[in-house]
């Protein structure tokens, strides 16, 4: 991990403790974990698998009071684009009842209040259709041309059907409808590295399948987002033999509690212990299968534990909405079963403001709410963390022929970050089911 301060200076700062308010110059945060802390820890599952545990044992550890079962093959509808002025497609063989030439490029545009017009590359009109318009191809050859900003995939290929609708706010919406296990083939490699042990991949497959079938974003048009509001879905280009094998070897398997498929939340790194769902998500009801458990083997994660540093001016700026007067310190009021923060007071020179752990995590850009704060004095902290590097458009082109690790997309410029995460080894999975509301996970 790249150091922002020398060990000697940092050690002296920590030893100083909380000084007089007028002398305080910053805050050091000691924390653990990455994500919301509820359900299956992906790095923990990796650690169990490396020690020879089978996927059913891994699942039983993280999801208490559950059993494996087999479900029916149900379709999943995933949002890919919304309010797009036009849609370009390749590999399409049919649009509704109209036959198309698979090698040609077709463009769909909205017409009137409820229809869509399809034209070929030369601008010749193929037809006008009442929406929703179902477009199909063969296998995984149906391509959505251009950048899909929701999941950040450029020129992506998709299995199943692409359904084109008129968006409520104007433009066009594209939804990918496909069988649940084909959907998983585009999810698993977006959530964990395909090089991970087979049993860890199988555990991820069952958790992701259960989550998808137990949740719905509540929209009549689609069931799931293609990003961390639901699960990271990258379509057919992300598929790898190892992750496809995990979906196939666990075909239609789900976890059930009391005869119902569970909301199988998962996340990256626990720091050593997971958390009860009611403490992990605001307003969540307790669930017997989402209880805090010890997680002994996730220490392979680069974010198993971490430290961040903030200068006084930086933390004042980040917490300005909540600070009464000048910032003094953060006092934690309540923690969960693990040390994750439920509530805390932000103490200023003119009073206190109570905030949730989730608010602190968001405003300070913490990796997790498992955090301990120490106010330090002196000049050991920088005047704000380093600026994030310049990024590109954020759209990622995946190559179906590649069998290596999936590339990392460039990120758009962001506001200053507290301390850059270390380069993970092995690669850190995305948050997965970690950023949405409890209905999603």
C-alpha positions in Angstrom: 0.0 0.0 0.0 1.4 3.4 -1.0 2.1 5.5 2.1 0.8 9.1 2.4 2.8 9.6 5.6 5.9 8.0 7.0 5.2 5.3 9.6 7.1 7.3 12.2 5.1 10.5 11.7 1.8 8.6 11.6 2.7 6.6 14.7 3.4 9.8 16.6 0.2 11.4 15.4 -1.9 8.4 16.6 -0.1 8.3 19.9 -0.9 12.0 20.5 -4.6 11.2 20.6 -7.3 13.8 20.7 -5.8 17.1 21.6 -7.4 20.5 22.2 -10.0 21.5 19.6 -8.0 24.5 18.5 -4.9 22.3 17.8 -6.7 19.5 15.9 -5.6 19.4 12.3 -7.2 16.2 11.0 -8.6 12.8 11.4 -7.1 9.3 10.9 -9.6 6.5 10.2 -8.8 2.9 10.9 -11.3 0.6 9.1 -11.9 -2.9 7.7 -14.0 -4.4 4.8 -15.4 -3.2 1.5 -19.1 -3.0 0.9 -22.2 -3.2 3.0 -21.2 -6.2 5.1 -24.5 -8.2 4.7 -24.6 -11.8 3.4 -21.8 -13.5 1.4 -18.3 -12.0 1.5 -16.8 -12.7 -1.9 -13.2 -12.7 -0.6 -14.3 -14.8 2.3 -15.9 -17.4 -0.1 -12.6 -17.3 -2.0 -10.7 -18.1 1.2 -13.1 -21.0 2.1 -12.7 -22.4 -1.4 -8.9 -22.2 -1.3 -9.2 -24.4 1.9 -11.2 -27.1 0.1 -14.7 -26.2 1.2 -17.5 -27.0 -1.2 -19.9 -24.3 -2.5 -22.9 -25.7 -0.5 -20.8 -25.4 2.7 -19.8 -21.9 1.8 -23.4 -20.9 1.2 -24.6 -22.5 4.5 -21.9 -20.5 6.4 -23.0 -17.1 5.1 -26.8 -17.7 4.7 -27.9 -19.3 8.0 -31.1 -21.3 8.1 -31.3 -21.9 4.4 -31.4 -24.9 2.1 -30.5 -25.6 -1.5 -33.4 -26.1 -3.9 -34.1 -26.1 -7.6 -36.4 -23.5 -9.2 -38.1 -23.2 -12.6 -36.4 -21.6 -15.5 -37.7 -18.0 -15.4 -36.7 -15.1 -17.6 -35.0 -12.0 -16.4 -35.5 -8.5 -17.9 -32.4 -6.3 -17.6 -32.3 -2.6 -18.4 -29.6 -1.7 -20.9 -30.5 1.8 -22.2 -33.0 4.5 -21.4 -34.2 7.6 -23.2 -31.7 7.0 -26.0 -32.4 9.2 -29.1 -31.7 6.1 -31.3 -30.6 2.5 -31.1 -28.2 0.7 -33.5 -28.2 -3.1 -33.8 -26.2 -5.8 -35.6 -26.8 -9.5 -35.7 -30.6 -9.1 -35.6 -32.5 -11.7 -37.6 -36.1 -10.7 -36.7 -37.8 -7.5 -35.6 -41.3 -8.6 -34.6 -42.6 -10.6 -37.6 -40.1 -8.9 -40.0 -37.1 -10.9 -41.2 -33.7 -9.0 -41.1 -30.3 -9.7 -42.5 -28.0 -10.5 -39.5 -24.9 -8.9 -40.9 -26.5 -5.5 -41.5 -26.6 -2.5 -39.3 -30.1 -1.3 -38.3 -31.1 1.9 -36.6 -34.3 2.4 -34.6 -35.7 5.8 -33.9 -38.9 6.9 -32.2 -41.8 8.0 -34.4 -44.9 9.7 -33.1 -46.1 8.9 -29.6 -45.9 5.1 -29.5 -44.1 3.7 -32.5 -40.5 3.0 -33.5 -39.1 3.2 -37.1 -36.4 0.8 -38.2 -34.0 1.7 -41.1 -31.0 0.0 -42.6 -27.5 1.5 -43.0 -28.4 3.2 -46.3 -31.4 4.9 -44.6 -34.0 2.7 -46.3 -37.0 2.2 -44.0 -37.6 -1.4 -43.0 -40.9 -0.7 -41.2 -42.7 1.1 -38.4 -43.6 -0.9 -35.4 -45.8 -0.5 -32.3 -43.7 -0.8 -29.2 -42.6 -2.9 -27.5 -40.6 -4.3 -30.4 -38.9 -7.6 -29.8 -35.6 -8.0 -31.7 -33.9 -11.5 -31.8 -30.7 -13.0 -33.2 -29.0 -16.3 -32.7 -26.9 -17.4 -29.7 -25.0 -14.5 -28.3 -24.6 -12.7 -31.7 -27.1 -9.9 -31.1 -25.1 -6.7 -30.7 -26.1 -3.3 -29.2 -23.8 -0.9 -31.1 -22.3 2.1 -29.2 -21.9 2.8 -25.6 -24.5 1.6 -23.1 -23.9 4.2 -20.3 -25.9 2.3 -17.6 -23.5 -0.7 -17.6 -20.7 1.0 -19.4 -20.3 -1.7 -22.1 -19.5 -0.6 -25.7 -20.7 -2.6 -28.7 -21.9 -5.4 -26.4 -23.3 -8.7 -27.5 -26.4 -10.2 -25.7 -28.2 -13.5 -25.6 -32.0 -13.7 -25.7 -34.2 -10.8 -26.9 -33.6 -7.1 -27.0 -36.9 -5.4 -26.4 -37.2 -1.8 -27.7 -39.8 0.5 -26.0 -40.7 4.2 -26.0 -39.2 5.8 -22.9 -41.6 7.8 -20.7 -39.4 10.9 -20.9 -38.8 10.5 -24.6 -36.5 8.5 -26.7 -36.1 4.7 -26.5 -35.5 2.1 -23.8 -33.8 -1.2 -24.4 -34.4 -4.2 -22.2 -32.6 -7.6 -22.5 -34.9 -10.5 -21.7 -33.2 -13.9 -21.3 -33.4 -17.1 -19.3 -32.0 -16.9 -15.7 -29.0 -19.1 -16.3 -28.0 -17.2 -19.4 -28.3 -14.0 -17.5 -25.9 -15.4 -14.9 -23.3 -16.1 -17.5 -23.0 -12.4 -18.0 -23.2 -11.6 -14.2 -20.7 -13.9 -12.5 -17.5 -12.6 -14.4 -18.7 -9.1 -13.6 -18.8 -9.8 -9.9 -15.8 -12.0 -9.2 -12.6 -12.8 -11.2 -13.1 -15.9 -13.5 -9.7 -17.3 -12.3 -11.1 -17.9 -8.7 -11.6 -21.5 -7.5 -14.5 -23.3 -8.9 -16.3 -23.7 -5.6 -16.2 -19.9 -5.0 -17.6 -19.3 -8.5 -20.4 -21.8 -7.9 -21.3 -20.1 -4.6 -21.4 -16.8 -6.4 -23.7 -18.4 -9.1 -26.2 -19.6 -6.5 -26.2 -16.3 -4.6 -26.6 -14.3 -7.8 -29.4 -16.5 -9.1 -31.3 -16.4 -5.8 -30.9 -12.6 -5.6 -32.2 -12.1 -9.1 -35.3 -14.3 -8.6 -36.1 -12.9 -5.2 -35.9 -9.2 -6.1 -37.5 -6.8 -8.6 -36.7 -3.1 -8.9 -40.5 -2.6 -9.1 -40.6 -1.4 -12.7 -43.2 -2.8 -15.1 -40.7 -2.6 -17.9 -37.7 -4.4 -16.4 -36.7 -6.4 -13.3 -33.0 -5.7 -12.8 -30.4 -2.9 -13.4 -27.2 -4.0 -15.1 -25.0 -2.3 -12.4 -24.5 -2.5 -8.6 -28.1 -1.3 -8.0 -28.9 -4.9 -8.9 -26.0 -7.0 -10.1 -23.1 -6.2 -12.5 -24.3 -7.6 -15.9 -21.9 -7.3 -18.8 -23.7 -9.6 -21.4 -22.2 -12.3 -23.6 -18.8 -10.6 -24.1 -17.9 -11.1 -20.5 -18.5 -14.8 -20.5 -15.6 -17.2 -19.6 -15.5 -21.0 -19.6 -15.0 -21.1 -15.8 -17.9 -18.8 -15.0 -20.2 -20.4 -17.6 -19.3 -23.7 -16.0 -20.3 -22.5 -12.5 -23.7 -21.5 -13.9 -24.1 -24.8 -15.6 -23.0 -26.9 -12.7 -25.4 -25.2 -10.4 -28.2 -25.0 -13.0 -31.4 -23.5 -11.5 -30.2 -24.0 -7.9 -31.3 -21.4 -5.4 -31.3 -20.9 -1.6 -34.6 -21.0 0.2 -35.8 -20.1 3.7 -39.3 -21.2 4.8 -40.0 -22.3 1.2 -39.2 -19.0 -0.4 -36.1 -17.9 -2.5 -34.0 -15.6 -0.3 -32.6 -12.2 -1.0 -29.0 -13.4 -1.1 -27.1 -10.2 -0.6 -23.3 -10.3 -1.2 -20.4 -7.9 -1.2 -16.6 -7.8 -1.5 -14.8 -7.9 1.8 -16.1 -8.4 5.4 -13.0 -7.5 7.4 -13.5 -10.6 9.5 -17.2 -10.5 10.4 -20.4 -9.9 8.4 -23.4 -7.8 9.8 -27.1 -8.3 10.5 -29.2 -7.0 7.6 -31.2 -4.7 9.8 -27.9 -2.9 10.7 -26.6 -2.9 7.2 -29.6 -1.2 5.4 -31.7 1.6 6.8 -35.2 0.4 7.5 -34.5 -3.2 6.8 -36.4 -5.9 8.8 -34.4 -8.7 10.4 -34.1 -11.9 8.4 -33.1 -15.2 9.8 -30.7 -16.0 6.9 -28.9 -12.6 7.0 -27.2 -12.7 10.4 -23.7 -11.7 11.4 -21.2 -14.5 11.1 -17.4 -14.7 11.6 -15.5 -14.6 8.4 -12.1 -16.0 9.1 -10.6 -16.3 5.6 -11.2 -13.0 3.8 -7.8 -11.6 4.9 -6.5 -12.2 1.4 -8.4 -9.1 0.4 -6.4 -5.9 0.0 -9.2 -4.1 1.9 -9.4 -6.6 4.8 -8.2 -3.6 6.8 -7.2 -0.1 5.8 -6.4 3.4 7.0 -7.4 6.8 5.6 -6.3 10.3 6.5 -8.1 13.7 6.3 -6.8 17.1 7.0 -8.9 19.4 9.0 -9.8 21.6 6.0 -10.8 18.6 3.9 -13.0 17.0 6.5 -14.6 20.3 7.2 -15.4 20.6 3.5 -16.7 17.1 3.2 -18.9 17.3 6.3 -19.9 20.9 6.0 -23.6 20.1 5.7 -23.5 18.5 9.1 -20.9 20.5 11.0 -22.2 23.2 13.4 -19.4 25.7 13.5 -15.9 24.4 13.2 -15.3 20.6 13.0 -14.0 19.0 16.2 -14.4 15.3 16.1 -16.6 12.3 15.3 -18.1 10.3 18.1 -19.7 6.9 17.4 -22.9 6.4 19.3 -24.0 2.9 18.1 -22.4 -0.1 16.4 -23.8 -3.3 15.0 -22.9 -6.9 15.8 -19.7 -6.3 14.0 -18.1 -2.9 14.7 -19.9 -1.3 11.7 -21.3 2.1 12.6 -25.1 2.5 12.9 -25.0 6.1 14.1 -22.5 8.8 15.1 -22.3 12.4 16.2 -20.4 15.0 14.2 -19.2 17.4 16.9 -18.6 21.0 16.0 -17.7 24.1 18.0 -21.4 25.1 18.1 -23.1 21.7 18.7 -23.6 18.1 17.5 -25.3 16.6 14.5 -26.3 12.9 14.5 -25.7 11.0 11.2 -25.9 7.4 10.1 -22.9 5.2 9.4 -24.0 5.1 5.7 -23.9 8.9 5.6 -20.4 9.0 7.0 -19.3 6.3 4.5 -20.7 8.3 1.6 -19.4 11.7 2.6 -16.0 10.5 3.6 -15.8 7.9 0.8 -15.0 5.2 3.2 -14.7 1.6 2.0 -17.0 0.3 4.7 -18.8 1.6 7.8 -16.5 -0.6 9.9 -14.4 2.5 11.0 -12.8 4.0 14.0 -11.9 7.7 14.1 -9.1 9.5 15.9 -8.6 13.2 15.9 -4.9 14.2 15.6 -3.0 17.4 15.9 0.2 18.7 14.4 1.1 18.9 10.7 1.4 15.2 9.8 -1.7 15.2 7.5 -1.7 16.6 4.0 -4.0 19.4 3.0 -6.6 17.1 1.5 -6.1 13.8 -0.4 -4.7 13.7 -3.9 -6.8 14.5 -6.9 -8.3 11.5 -8.8 -6.5 11.0 -12.1 -8.1 12.0 -15.3 -10.3 9.3 -16.8 -12.0 8.5 -20.1 -15.7 8.1 -21.0 -16.1 5.1 -18.6 -17.3 2.8 -21.4 -15.7 -0.6 -21.6 -15.3 -2.8 -24.7 -15.1 -6.5 -23.8 -13.6 -8.9 -26.3 -15.4 -12.3 -26.4 -12.3 -14.0 -27.7 -10.2 -13.0 -24.6 -9.8 -15.6 -21.9 -7.7 -13.4 -19.6 -8.9 -11.1 -16.8 -11.5 -8.6 -17.8 -10.0 -5.1 -18.3 -10.6 -2.2 -16.0 -12.6 0.6 -17.5 -11.3 4.2 -17.1 -13.3 6.3 -14.7 -14.5 9.8 -15.2 -12.9 12.5 -13.1 -14.2 12.5 -9.5 -13.8 14.7 -6.5 -10.8 14.3 -4.3 -10.5 10.9 -2.7 -9.3 10.2 0.8 -6.6 7.6 -0.1 -6.4 5.5 -3.3 -7.2 1.8 -2.8 -4.2 -0.5 -3.3 -3.9 -2.5 -6.5 -5.7 -5.7 -5.5 -4.0 -9.0 -5.7 -6.0 -11.1 -6.6 -8.3 -8.6 -8.4 -10.9 -7.1 -6.1 -14.5 -7.9 -7.3 -17.0 -5.1 -7.8 -19.4 -4.4 -5.0 -22.2 -6.4 -6.6 -25.3 -6.5 -4.5 -24.0 -3.7 -2.3 -25.3 -0.3 -3.3 -29.0 -0.7 -3.7 -31.9 -0.5 -1.3 -32.9 -3.5 0.8 -35.5 -4.6 -1.9 -32.5 -4.9 -4.2 -29.7 -5.6 -1.6 
